[in-house]
Every structure is written in structure tokens, then in C-alpha cells.
């Protein structure tokens, strides 16, 4: 498949994680995003077995309102 048709999952992960934290924590989040293994889709799950997952962030999420700001939190994260 041509690269122009592939989604940039790293950017997608960063955008979704940015929506999961209040704006006042965005500078801290930028530091954390630099160390998260966003390109590694091989994760060690319970029992020690390593699996390759399609997405590191589960597609479903929920919304929460904090101090008049709505954040969107993914139900699951699969970072190793």
C-alpha cells in the first residue's frame, strides 16, 4: 500500500492523548509523549506473552468534564 494512504498512527495517538488531559497539563504531556513507545506495537500482556496490536489506544473512550473543560479519555491503552 502506498504511504500516502496510510494513517500516521503516531500523530493520531498524540492527538488522542492530548484530548485526555486538561489544557493546564499539556506542557507535561509533551514531555511524556517524547518517551512513550508510540511506534512499538508489540506489547507484553499479562502472562508475559508478547502480542502485536493493531492500535495502542482502544477505539472507545468516555468524556469527562473538569472545571468547564471536557476531556476524552480512552478506555484502554496498550503501551508496553
Secondary structure, 3 states (H helix, E strand, C coil): CCHHHCCCHHHHHHHHHHCCCCHHHHHHHHHHHHHCCCCCCEEECCCCCEEECCCCECCCEEEEEECCEEEEEECCECCC
